[in-house]
């Protein structure tokens, strides 16, 4: 196995290394294989994961520990578990141009990452779907991407591509469960007291219902402001799947007034033109992380603000009954690890002098020592991300 110098202290890779959208960040310059990067550039023995926004904090904590004092995998290890977040900063926000001085409308940027020391920056992978696509496209030797953290299973077509690549299949391991509800302003909202059913949401998002007063229990004549996350996101796909089922298995055509916003971003509601009337599908786990006080103001220089940010939104998680007599909308969502099945049988141990490769060490080791993500002590790290640990080694599965 290729050896290297003792690595520097593990660094959380949620920051892209560039300060974007007027945000401040401080990077530590590290040298690896002749390349300087603002973030730690993974070394040959490190295991690299990319993935979607919804599961990213659970994997950040699994790698590097949480703010509650629970140690992650990298505590005291030689080779590292390296996570590249889907979002451009550690508060889970995407990056945009700064239009304060130019007066030009802000546009989305494409932050980059150096996935391996000695390689050039590549576009940051920003969703579960694009992460699986990137994994399938990584046929280099050695590989740059080892695994994907995803809130979606691979499709049958993607499994076929994995087989064509000579990997056997994409191995899927479930690590946790989450759910999606409808977020609304927590101070004042025109959402009826019982929340919204999937049938009501179908009417809203297809434009059949445009005002709250058109819904049972609605008391305002205000126009509803329906929002959705990007179509590449798992939250969007899960939400649309629920609407499709309610629409007799016909994919709905969204109304022209449905606006796309950042996934799991409370300011989509609080910063809307009319926060009282805005709604958006949102991860219950992510809101739990907000309510736990994890996020602080990015406008405050180091050592940072002592007061956590308040999300300003609440979720109707599906425990009530909507005005039409149906259950308040809620959809389950699952967080997965996805890797090449061929990597499960490699002979190289992850740690010097060890007997298990990286797949067996971290994610899947049937009949052997319990892998890291399945250990009872690891559950606290997953719970810190606001989701429920649930380890199931699924193997060769697909979403159809």
C-alpha positions as CSV (number, residue, x, y, z in Angstrom):
1,X,0.0,0.0,0.0
2,X,1.2,3.4,-0.8
3,X,2.3,5.2,2.3
4,X,2.4,9.0,3.0
5,X,3.4,11.4,5.6
6,X,1.3,11.6,8.8
7,X,-1.7,13.7,7.7
8,X,-2.6,17.1,9.1
9,X,-5.5,17.4,11.6
10,X,-8.8,16.4,9.9
11,X,-10.6,19.3,8.3
12,X,-14.2,19.6,7.6
13,X,-14.7,20.1,3.9
14,X,-18.1,21.9,4.0
15,X,-16.4,25.1,2.8
16,X,-15.4,25.4,-0.8
17,X,-12.2,27.3,-0.1
18,X,-13.6,30.4,-1.8
19,X,-15.6,33.0,-0.1
20,X,-18.8,33.3,-2.1
21,X,-22.0,35.3,-2.0
22,X,-20.3,37.9,0.3
23,X,-19.5,35.2,2.9
24,X,-16.3,35.2,4.9
25,X,-14.2,32.0,5.3
26,X,-10.7,31.1,6.4
27,X,-8.8,28.3,4.7
28,X,-5.7,26.5,5.9
29,X,-3.2,26.1,3.0
30,X,-2.1,22.5,2.7
31,X,0.5,21.1,0.4
32,X,0.0,17.7,-1.3
33,X,1.7,16.2,-4.3
34,X,2.9,19.7,-5.4
35,X,-0.6,21.2,-5.4
36,X,-1.8,24.0,-3.1
37,X,-5.5,24.0,-2.1
38,X,-7.5,26.0,0.4
39,X,-9.0,22.7,1.7
40,X,-7.4,19.4,2.6
41,X,-6.7,17.6,-0.7
42,X,-7.3,13.9,0.0
43,X,-4.3,11.6,-0.2
44,X,-4.0,8.2,-1.9
45,X,-5.1,6.2,1.1
46,X,-8.1,8.5,2.0
47,X,-11.7,7.5,1.2
48,X,-13.6,10.2,-0.7
49,X,-17.4,10.7,-0.6
50,X,-19.6,13.1,-2.5
51,X,-23.3,13.5,-2.4
52,X,-26.5,15.4,-1.8
53,X,-27.5,18.2,0.4
54,X,-30.0,16.4,2.5
55,X,-27.7,13.7,4.0
56,X,-24.5,15.7,4.0
57,X,-24.4,16.8,7.7
58,X,-24.8,13.2,8.9
59,X,-21.8,12.2,6.8
60,X,-19.9,15.3,8.0
61,X,-20.4,14.2,11.6
62,X,-19.6,10.6,10.8
63,X,-16.3,11.6,9.4
64,X,-15.2,14.4,11.7
65,X,-17.4,14.3,14.8
66,X,-20.3,16.6,15.9
67,X,-20.6,19.7,18.0
68,X,-21.8,17.6,20.9
69,X,-18.4,16.1,21.5
70,X,-18.9,12.8,19.8
71,X,-15.8,11.7,17.9
72,X,-16.1,10.8,14.2
73,X,-14.2,8.1,12.3
74,X,-11.2,10.4,11.7
75,X,-10.4,10.7,15.4
76,X,-6.9,9.1,15.6
77,X,-7.0,7.3,12.2
78,X,-4.2,7.3,9.6
79,X,-6.2,7.3,6.4
80,X,-9.2,9.6,6.4
81,X,-12.9,9.5,5.5
82,X,-13.2,12.7,3.5
83,X,-16.6,14.3,2.8
84,X,-17.2,17.0,0.2
85,X,-20.5,18.7,0.9
86,X,-23.0,19.4,-1.7
87,X,-23.3,23.1,-0.7
88,X,-20.7,25.8,-0.9
89,X,-20.5,26.6,2.8
90,X,-20.9,24.9,6.1
91,X,-24.3,26.5,6.8
92,X,-25.8,24.5,3.9
93,X,-26.2,27.4,1.4
94,X,-25.4,27.5,-2.3
95,X,-23.1,30.2,-3.7
96,X,-24.1,33.2,-5.8
97,X,-22.4,36.2,-7.3
98,X,-22.3,39.3,-5.2
99,X,-24.4,42.0,-6.9
100,X,-24.2,44.6,-4.2
101,X,-21.9,46.9,-6.1
102,X,-22.8,46.0,-9.7
103,X,-26.6,46.1,-9.4
104,X,-26.8,43.0,-11.6
105,X,-29.1,40.3,-10.4
106,X,-27.3,37.6,-8.5
107,X,-26.7,34.4,-10.3
108,X,-25.7,30.9,-9.2
109,X,-22.0,30.0,-9.3
110,X,-20.3,26.6,-9.7
111,X,-17.9,26.2,-6.8
112,X,-15.1,23.7,-7.3
113,X,-13.3,21.0,-5.2
114,X,-10.0,19.3,-5.5
115,X,-11.1,15.6,-5.0
116,X,-7.5,14.3,-4.8
117,X,-4.2,15.8,-4.1
118,X,-2.4,16.6,-7.4
119,X,-5.5,17.0,-9.4
120,X,-7.2,20.1,-10.8
121,X,-10.4,21.6,-9.3
122,X,-13.7,20.2,-10.7
123,X,-17.2,21.4,-10.3
124,X,-18.7,20.7,-6.9
125,X,-21.2,17.8,-6.9
126,X,-24.4,19.3,-5.5
127,X,-27.1,16.6,-5.4
128,X,-27.7,12.9,-4.9
129,X,-28.5,12.3,-8.5
130,X,-25.4,14.1,-9.8
131,X,-23.3,12.3,-7.3
132,X,-24.3,8.9,-8.6
133,X,-23.8,10.1,-12.2
134,X,-20.3,11.3,-11.2
135,X,-19.5,7.9,-9.5
136,X,-20.5,6.1,-12.7
137,X,-18.3,8.5,-14.8
138,X,-15.3,7.9,-12.6
139,X,-13.6,5.1,-14.4
140,X,-10.1,6.4,-13.7
141,X,-7.4,4.3,-12.1
142,X,-7.0,5.1,-9.4
143,X,-10.5,6.3,-8.8
144,X,-11.1,9.8,-7.4
145,X,-14.6,9.1,-5.9
146,X,-15.0,6.1,-3.6
147,X,-18.6,6.4,-2.6
148,X,-21.8,8.5,-2.7
149,X,-24.0,9.7,0.2
150,X,-27.4,10.0,-1.3
151,X,-31.1,10.4,-0.4
152,X,-32.0,8.4,-3.6
153,X,-31.3,4.8,-4.7
154,X,-29.6,4.3,-8.0
155,X,-32.0,3.6,-10.9
156,X,-32.1,0.4,-12.8
157,X,-30.3,2.1,-15.7
158,X,-27.5,3.3,-13.4
159,X,-27.1,-0.3,-12.1
160,X,-26.8,-1.4,-15.7
161,X,-24.1,1.1,-16.3
162,X,-22.2,-0.1,-13.2
163,X,-22.3,-3.6,-14.6
164,X,-21.1,-2.4,-17.9
165,X,-18.2,-0.6,-16.2
166,X,-17.2,-4.0,-14.7
167,X,-18.1,-3.2,-11.1
168,X,-20.8,-5.8,-10.8
169,X,-23.3,-3.3,-9.4
170,X,-23.7,-0.3,-7.2
171,X,-23.9,-1.6,-3.6
172,X,-26.4,0.3,-1.5
173,X,-26.4,0.6,2.3
174,X,-29.2,2.4,4.2
175,X,-27.9,4.3,7.2
176,X,-30.8,6.5,8.4
177,X,-34.3,7.7,7.8
178,X,-35.7,11.2,7.5
179,X,-39.0,12.7,6.4
180,X,-40.3,15.6,4.3
181,X,-43.0,17.9,5.4
182,X,-44.3,21.3,4.3
183,X,-42.4,24.3,5.8
184,X,-44.1,27.6,6.5
185,X,-43.3,30.7,8.4
186,X,-43.2,30.0,12.2
187,X,-44.4,33.4,13.3
188,X,-47.4,33.9,11.1
189,X,-48.8,31.8,8.3
190,X,-52.0,31.3,6.4
191,X,-51.6,27.6,6.2
192,X,-54.7,26.0,7.8
193,X,-54.3,24.8,11.4
194,X,-54.3,21.1,10.3
195,X,-51.7,21.6,7.7
196,X,-52.1,20.5,4.0
197,X,-52.9,17.1,2.6
198,X,-51.1,15.7,-0.5
199,X,-54.5,16.2,-2.3
200,X,-54.6,19.8,-1.4
201,X,-50.9,20.2,-2.3
202,X,-51.6,18.7,-5.7
203,X,-54.3,21.3,-6.3
204,X,-52.0,24.1,-5.2
205,X,-48.9,23.1,-7.2
206,X,-50.9,22.5,-10.4
207,X,-52.7,25.9,-10.1
208,X,-56.2,24.6,-9.4
209,X,-56.1,26.3,-6.1
210,X,-54.4,29.7,-5.8
211,X,-55.9,31.3,-2.7
212,X,-56.1,30.0,0.9
213,X,-59.8,30.7,1.1
214,X,-60.3,28.0,-1.6
215,X,-59.2,25.4,0.9
216,X,-61.2,23.9,3.7
217,X,-60.2,25.8,6.8
218,X,-58.6,28.6,4.8
219,X,-59.4,32.0,6.2
220,X,-57.3,34.3,4.0
221,X,-57.9,35.6,0.5
222,X,-54.2,35.9,0.0
223,X,-52.5,34.2,-3.0
224,X,-50.6,31.1,-2.0
225,X,-46.8,31.2,-2.8
226,X,-45.8,27.6,-3.7
227,X,-42.1,26.9,-3.8
228,X,-40.0,23.8,-4.7
229,X,-36.4,22.9,-4.4
230,X,-34.3,22.2,-7.6
231,X,-35.6,19.3,-9.7
232,X,-32.2,17.5,-9.2
233,X,-32.8,17.3,-5.4
234,X,-34.1,14.3,-3.5
235,X,-36.6,16.4,-1.7
236,X,-38.1,17.5,-5.0
237,X,-38.2,14.0,-6.4
238,X,-39.8,12.6,-3.2
239,X,-42.4,15.4,-3.2
240,X,-43.2,15.0,-6.9
241,X,-43.5,11.3,-6.4
242,X,-46.2,11.9,-3.7
243,X,-48.1,14.3,-6.0
244,X,-47.9,11.8,-8.8
245,X,-49.4,9.1,-6.7
246,X,-52.2,11.4,-5.6
247,X,-52.7,12.3,-9.3
248,X,-53.5,8.7,-10.2
249,X,-49.9,8.0,-11.1
250,X,-49.7,10.8,-13.6
251,X,-46.8,13.2,-13.1
252,X,-48.3,16.7,-12.4
253,X,-47.6,19.7,-14.5
254,X,-46.5,22.4,-12.1
255,X,-48.2,25.8,-12.4
256,X,-46.3,28.7,-13.8
257,X,-46.2,30.5,-10.4
258,X,-44.3,27.7,-8.7
259,X,-40.9,29.1,-8.0
260,X,-37.6,27.1,-7.5
261,X,-35.6,27.9,-4.4
262,X,-32.7,26.4,-2.6
263,X,-33.3,23.0,-0.9
264,X,-33.7,23.0,2.9
265,X,-33.1,26.7,3.1
266,X,-35.4,28.5,5.6
267,X,-34.8,31.9,3.9
268,X,-36.8,30.5,1.0
269,X,-39.8,31.2,3.3
270,X,-38.6,34.0,5.5
271,X,-37.2,35.9,2.5
272,X,-40.2,35.3,0.2
273,X,-42.2,38.3,-1.1
274,X,-45.0,37.2,1.3
275,X,-43.6,34.9,4.0
276,X,-47.1,34.4,5.4
277,X,-48.2,32.8,2.2
278,X,-45.1,30.8,1.3
279,X,-44.8,27.0,1.5
280,X,-42.0,24.6,0.5
281,X,-41.2,20.9,1.0
282,X,-38.4,20.6,3.6
283,X,-36.4,17.9,5.4
284,X,-37.6,17.4,8.9
285,X,-34.1,16.3,9.9
286,X,-32.5,19.5,8.6
287,X,-35.0,21.6,10.5
288,X,-34.2,19.6,13.6
289,X,-30.5,20.5,13.1
290,X,-31.5,24.2,12.8
291,X,-33.5,24.0,16.0
292,X,-30.7,22.3,17.8
293,X,-28.7,25.5,17.5
294,X,-26.0,24.2,15.1
295,X,-26.0,27.1,12.7
296,X,-24.6,30.5,13.6
297,X,-24.4,33.8,11.7
298,X,-21.8,33.7,8.9
299,X,-21.6,37.5,9.1
300,X,-19.7,37.3,12.4
301,X,-15.9,36.9,12.2
302,X,-14.1,34.3,14.2
303,X,-14.7,33.1,16.9
304,X,-18.2,33.6,15.7
305,X,-21.6,34.5,17.1
306,X,-22.6,33.0,20.5
307,X,-26.2,33.1,19.5
308,X,-27.5,30.3,17.2
309,X,-29.6,31.3,14.2
310,X,-33.3,30.7,14.3
311,X,-34.7,29.1,11.2
312,X,-38.0,31.1,11.4
313,X,-39.9,28.2,9.9
314,X,-41.9,25.3,11.1
315,X,-42.9,22.0,9.5
316,X,-46.3,20.2,9.5
317,X,-44.7,16.7,9.7
318,X,-47.8,14.6,9.1
319,X,-49.3,14.0,12.6
320,X,-52.5,16.0,12.0
321,X,-55.5,16.0,9.8
322,X,-55.9,18.6,7.0
323,X,-59.1,20.5,6.4
324,X,-60.2,18.1,3.6
325,X,-60.2,15.2,6.2
326,X,-57.0,13.6,4.8
327,X,-53.7,13.2,6.7
328,X,-51.3,16.1,6.7
329,X,-48.6,15.6,4.1
330,X,-45.5,13.7,5.0
331,X,-43.1,11.6,2.9
332,X,-40.4,9.3,4.2
333,X,-36.9,9.7,2.8
334,X,-33.9,7.5,3.3
335,X,-30.1,8.3,3.5
336,X,-27.8,5.8,1.7
337,X,-24.2,5.0,1.1
338,X,-23.6,3.8,-2.5
339,X,-20.3,2.3,-3.7
340,X,-18.9,0.0,-6.4
341,X,-19.5,-3.7,-5.5
342,X,-16.0,-4.5,-6.9
343,X,-14.5,-2.3,-4.1
344,X,-16.0,-4.7,-1.5
345,X,-13.4,-7.3,-2.4
346,X,-10.2,-5.3,-2.8
347,X,-7.3,-6.8,-0.9
348,X,-5.8,-3.5,0.3
349,X,-6.5,-2.8,4.0
350,X,-7.7,0.7,4.9
351,X,-5.3,1.1,7.8
352,X,-1.7,0.1,7.9
353,X,-1.4,-3.3,9.5
354,X,-5.1,-3.9,9.3
355,X,-7.1,-6.8,7.8
356,X,-10.2,-5.0,6.4
357,X,-10.5,-2.9,3.3
358,X,-12.2,0.5,3.3
359,X,-15.7,-1.0,2.5
360,X,-15.5,-3.5,5.3
361,X,-14.1,-0.9,7.7
362,X,-16.7,1.8,7.0
363,X,-19.9,0.5,5.4
364,X,-20.4,-3.2,4.8
365,X,-18.8,-6.4,6.2
366,X,-21.3,-9.3,6.2
367,X,-20.4,-11.9,8.7
368,X,-17.4,-9.9,9.9
369,X,-16.6,-7.1,12.3
370,X,-19.3,-4.5,12.5
371,X,-18.5,-1.6,10.1
372,X,-18.2,1.9,11.5
373,X,-21.5,3.3,10.4
374,X,-23.4,0.3,11.9
375,X,-21.8,0.5,15.4
376,X,-24.1,1.5,18.3
377,X,-21.7,4.2,19.3
378,X,-21.9,5.8,15.9
379,X,-25.7,6.3,16.2
380,X,-25.2,9.5,18.2
381,X,-23.4,11.1,15.3
382,X,-26.3,10.4,13.0
383,X,-28.8,11.5,15.5
384,X,-26.9,14.8,15.9
385,X,-27.9,15.5,12.2
386,X,-31.5,15.3,13.2
387,X,-32.2,12.0,11.5
388,X,-32.9,8.4,12.8
389,X,-30.1,5.8,12.5
390,X,-31.3,2.7,10.6
391,X,-28.6,0.5,9.2
392,X,-29.7,-2.0,6.5
393,X,-27.2,-3.5,4.1
394,X,-29.4,-3.6,0.9
395,X,-26.8,-4.7,-1.6
396,X,-28.0,-4.7,-5.3
397,X,-31.1,-2.6,-5.3
398,X,-32.5,0.2,-7.5
399,X,-35.4,2.6,-7.5
400,X,-36.9,1.0,-10.7
